Amino acid sequence: MSSNYLLKTEPTAYSFADLQRDKETVWDGVHNPVALRNLSQMTSGTRLIIYETGDHKSAVGTATVLSVDVSNLKNPAVKLKAGKPLAKIITLAQIKSNKLFADSPLVRQGRLSVVPLTETQYRFLAGD
């Protein structure tokens, strides 16, 4: 089980800037069974990278899980808190060209909206 994940969002629907403005939100409405399983495995304190899809296709910021409600496994509700914008935005092209992500579902399963990250992958994206 990973303690770091990447969450994809369509910025025209809900951007990282929206999350920063709101400070907290509930991340729900995910339908893919693998993504749902990934959401349900999160715990308080799980570190997140927020990735904007669409025209951006970039990792743009961080967030942290505050709580997870798995009472409805078909729609787990993950409450998260906004973190900081990344010091350096990392594009999908940069991710794909980095050997750290060769076996990552981020590259292999492009439509997966909740992607586990290794510690090394998280630190690379977060700029740690």
Short mmCIF file of the C-alpha atoms (twelve columns), coordinates in Angstrom:
data_MODEL
# 
_entry.id   MODEL 
# 
loop_
_atom_site.group_PDB 
_atom_site.id 
_atom_site.type_symbol 
_atom_site.label_atom_id 
_atom_site.label_alt_id 
_atom_site.label_comp_id 
_atom_site.label_asym_id 
_atom_site.label_seq_id 
_atom_site.Cartn_x 
_atom_site.Cartn_y 
_atom_site.Cartn_z 
_atom_site.pdbx_PDB_model_num 
ATOM 1   C CA . MET A 1   0.000   0.000  0.000   1 
ATOM 2   C CA . SER A 2   1.351   3.404  -1.001  1 
ATOM 3   C CA . SER A 3   1.396   6.362  1.329   1 
ATOM 4   C CA . ASN A 4   1.668   8.790  -1.593  1 
ATOM 5   C CA . TYR A 5   -0.713  9.287  -4.500  1 
ATOM 6   C CA . LEU A 6   -1.250  11.504 -7.500  1 
ATOM 7   C CA . LEU A 7   -4.786  12.812 -8.054  1 
ATOM 8   C CA . LYS A 8   -5.795  13.940 -11.520 1 
ATOM 9   C CA . THR A 9   -8.274  16.743 -11.996 1 
ATOM 10  C CA . GLU A 10  -9.638  18.607 -14.993 1 
ATOM 11  C CA . PRO A 11  -8.789  22.251 -14.224 1 
ATOM 12  C CA . THR A 12  -11.926 23.548 -15.956 1 
ATOM 13  C CA . ALA A 13  -13.981 21.489 -13.454 1 
ATOM 14  C CA . TYR A 14  -11.846 21.863 -10.301 1 
ATOM 15  C CA . SER A 15  -8.301  23.198 -10.442 1 
ATOM 16  C CA . PHE A 16  -5.498  23.272 -7.906  1 
ATOM 17  C CA . ALA A 17  -6.204  27.015 -7.599  1 
ATOM 18  C CA . ASP A 18  -9.779  26.103 -6.614  1 
ATOM 19  C CA . LEU A 19  -8.434  23.730 -3.955  1 
ATOM 20  C CA . GLN A 20  -6.139  26.433 -2.625  1 
ATOM 21  C CA . ARG A 21  -9.035  28.887 -2.487  1 
ATOM 22  C CA . ASP A 22  -11.280 26.344 -0.695  1 
ATOM 23  C CA . LYS A 23  -8.402  25.135 1.542   1 
ATOM 24  C CA . GLU A 24  -10.193 21.759 1.959   1 
ATOM 25  C CA . THR A 25  -12.450 19.625 -0.216  1 
ATOM 26  C CA . VAL A 26  -13.938 16.143 -0.457  1 
ATOM 27  C CA . TRP A 27  -12.475 14.170 -3.348  1 
ATOM 28  C CA . ASP A 28  -15.232 11.908 -4.572  1 
ATOM 29  C CA . GLY A 29  -17.067 11.080 -7.759  1 
ATOM 30  C CA . VAL A 30  -14.386 8.650  -8.955  1 
ATOM 31  C CA . HIS A 31  -15.771 5.714  -10.973 1 
ATOM 32  C CA . ASN A 32  -12.843 3.567  -12.133 1 
ATOM 33  C CA . PRO A 33  -12.588 0.445  -9.888  1 
ATOM 34  C CA . VAL A 34  -8.785  0.685  -9.590  1 
ATOM 35  C CA . ALA A 35  -8.950  4.394  -8.752  1 
ATOM 36  C CA . LEU A 36  -11.689 3.680  -6.176  1 
ATOM 37  C CA . ARG A 37  -9.518  1.013  -4.560  1 
ATOM 38  C CA . ASN A 38  -6.604  3.472  -4.438  1 
ATOM 39  C CA . LEU A 39  -8.829  6.109  -2.807  1 
ATOM 40  C CA . SER A 40  -10.127 3.651  -0.216  1 
ATOM 41  C CA . GLN A 41  -6.547  2.693  0.769   1 
ATOM 42  C CA . MET A 42  -5.632  6.254  1.724   1 
ATOM 43  C CA . THR A 43  -5.354  7.240  5.366   1 
ATOM 44  C CA . SER A 44  -5.074  10.496 7.261   1 
ATOM 45  C CA . GLY A 45  -1.696  12.042 6.448   1 
ATOM 46  C CA . THR A 46  -1.344  10.467 2.992   1 
ATOM 47  C CA . ARG A 47  0.657   12.873 0.818   1 
ATOM 48  C CA . LEU A 48  -0.754  13.839 -2.568  1 
ATOM 49  C CA . ILE A 49  0.396   15.414 -5.787  1 
ATOM 50  C CA . ILE A 50  -2.315  17.264 -7.704  1 
ATOM 51  C CA . TYR A 51  -2.065  16.809 -11.455 1 
ATOM 52  C CA . GLU A 52  -4.087  18.903 -13.885 1 
ATOM 53  C CA . THR A 53  -5.248  17.180 -17.074 1 
ATOM 54  C CA . GLY A 54  -6.642  18.788 -20.223 1 
ATOM 55  C CA . ASP A 55  -4.397  21.378 -21.819 1 
ATOM 56  C CA . HIS A 56  -2.086  21.481 -18.767 1 
ATOM 57  C CA . LYS A 57  -1.031  17.823 -18.350 1 
ATOM 58  C CA . SER A 58  1.204   18.768 -15.427 1 
ATOM 59  C CA . ALA A 59  1.822   18.087 -11.765 1 
ATOM 60  C CA . VAL A 60  1.092   21.460 -10.153 1 
ATOM 61  C CA . GLY A 61  0.725   21.190 -6.375  1 
ATOM 62  C CA . THR A 62  0.521   19.157 -3.180  1 
ATOM 63  C CA . ALA A 63  -2.228  18.212 -0.753  1 
ATOM 64  C CA . THR A 64  -2.676  15.984 2.296   1 
ATOM 65  C CA . VAL A 65  -5.473  13.595 3.231   1 
ATOM 66  C CA . LEU A 66  -7.358  14.677 6.350   1 
ATOM 67  C CA . SER A 67  -9.824  11.761 6.526   1 
ATOM 68  C CA . VAL A 68  -11.276 8.903  4.507   1 
ATOM 69  C CA . ASP A 69  -14.887 7.735  4.697   1 
ATOM 70  C CA . VAL A 70  -15.190 4.266  3.170   1 
ATOM 71  C CA . SER A 71  -18.709 3.591  4.427   1 
ATOM 72  C CA . ASN A 72  -19.714 3.503  0.747   1 
ATOM 73  C CA . LEU A 73  -16.957 1.541  -1.030  1 
ATOM 74  C CA . LYS A 74  -18.445 2.480  -4.404  1 
ATOM 75  C CA . ASN A 75  -17.839 6.132  -3.570  1 
ATOM 76  C CA . PRO A 76  -15.220 6.622  -0.850  1 
ATOM 77  C CA . ALA A 77  -15.041 10.253 0.223   1 
ATOM 78  C CA . VAL A 78  -11.528 11.508 0.849   1 
ATOM 79  C CA . LYS A 79  -11.274 14.854 2.607   1 
ATOM 80  C CA . LEU A 80  -8.100  16.642 1.688   1 
ATOM 81  C CA . LYS A 81  -6.295  19.826 2.568   1 
ATOM 82  C CA . ALA A 82  -4.528  22.017 0.028   1 
ATOM 83  C CA . GLY A 83  -0.770  22.122 0.156   1 
ATOM 84  C CA . LYS A 84  1.564   24.339 -1.797  1 
ATOM 85  C CA . PRO A 85  2.079   24.883 -5.506  1 
ATOM 86  C CA . LEU A 86  5.083   22.992 -6.794  1 
ATOM 87  C CA . ALA A 87  8.196   25.142 -7.073  1 
ATOM 88  C CA . LYS A 88  8.586   23.702 -10.569 1 
ATOM 89  C CA . ILE A 89  5.606   22.442 -12.591 1 
ATOM 90  C CA . ILE A 90  6.388   19.021 -14.076 1 
ATOM 91  C CA . THR A 91  4.797   18.139 -17.393 1 
ATOM 92  C CA . LEU A 92  3.600   14.727 -18.493 1 
ATOM 93  C CA . ALA A 93  6.363   14.694 -21.126 1 
ATOM 94  C CA . GLN A 94  8.972   15.187 -18.379 1 
ATOM 95  C CA . ILE A 95  7.365   12.424 -16.310 1 
ATOM 96  C CA . LYS A 96  7.281   10.006 -19.253 1 
ATOM 97  C CA . SER A 97  10.949  10.660 -20.026 1 
ATOM 98  C CA . ASN A 98  12.037  9.956  -16.435 1 
ATOM 99  C CA . LYS A 99  13.059  6.355  -15.719 1 
ATOM 100 C CA . LEU A 100 11.523  6.646  -12.211 1 
ATOM 101 C CA . PHE A 101 8.107   6.397  -13.872 1 
ATOM 102 C CA . ALA A 102 8.821   3.609  -16.394 1 
ATOM 103 C CA . ASP A 103 6.533   1.138  -14.577 1 
ATOM 104 C CA . SER A 104 4.152   3.714  -13.104 1 
ATOM 105 C CA . PRO A 105 0.412   3.482  -13.758 1 
ATOM 106 C CA . LEU A 106 0.663   7.217  -14.449 1 
ATOM 107 C CA . VAL A 107 2.444   6.330  -17.691 1 
ATOM 108 C CA . ARG A 108 0.994   2.861  -18.348 1 
ATOM 109 C CA . GLN A 109 -2.669  3.618  -17.498 1 
ATOM 110 C CA . GLY A 110 -3.121  7.161  -18.718 1 
ATOM 111 C CA . ARG A 111 -6.806  7.405  -17.806 1 
ATOM 112 C CA . LEU A 112 -6.329  6.304  -14.176 1 
ATOM 113 C CA . SER A 113 -7.311  9.281  -11.992 1 
ATOM 114 C CA . VAL A 114 -5.824  8.106  -8.670  1 
ATOM 115 C CA . VAL A 115 -2.264  6.833  -9.074  1 
ATOM 116 C CA . PRO A 116 -0.017  5.397  -6.340  1 
ATOM 117 C CA . LEU A 117 3.445   6.944  -6.127  1 
ATOM 118 C CA . THR A 118 6.599   5.510  -4.637  1 
ATOM 119 C CA . GLU A 119 8.441   7.666  -2.118  1 
ATOM 120 C CA . THR A 120 11.070  8.474  -4.764  1 
ATOM 121 C CA . GLN A 121 8.426   9.419  -7.339  1 
ATOM 122 C CA . TYR A 122 6.650   11.641 -4.817  1 
ATOM 123 C CA . ARG A 123 9.869   13.398 -3.832  1 
ATOM 124 C CA . PHE A 124 10.796  13.974 -7.470  1 
ATOM 125 C CA . LEU A 125 7.395   15.525 -8.254  1 
ATOM 126 C CA . ALA A 126 7.231   17.531 -5.014  1 
ATOM 127 C CA . GLY A 127 10.759  18.828 -5.527  1 
ATOM 128 C CA . ASP A 128 11.952  17.420 -2.185  1 
# 
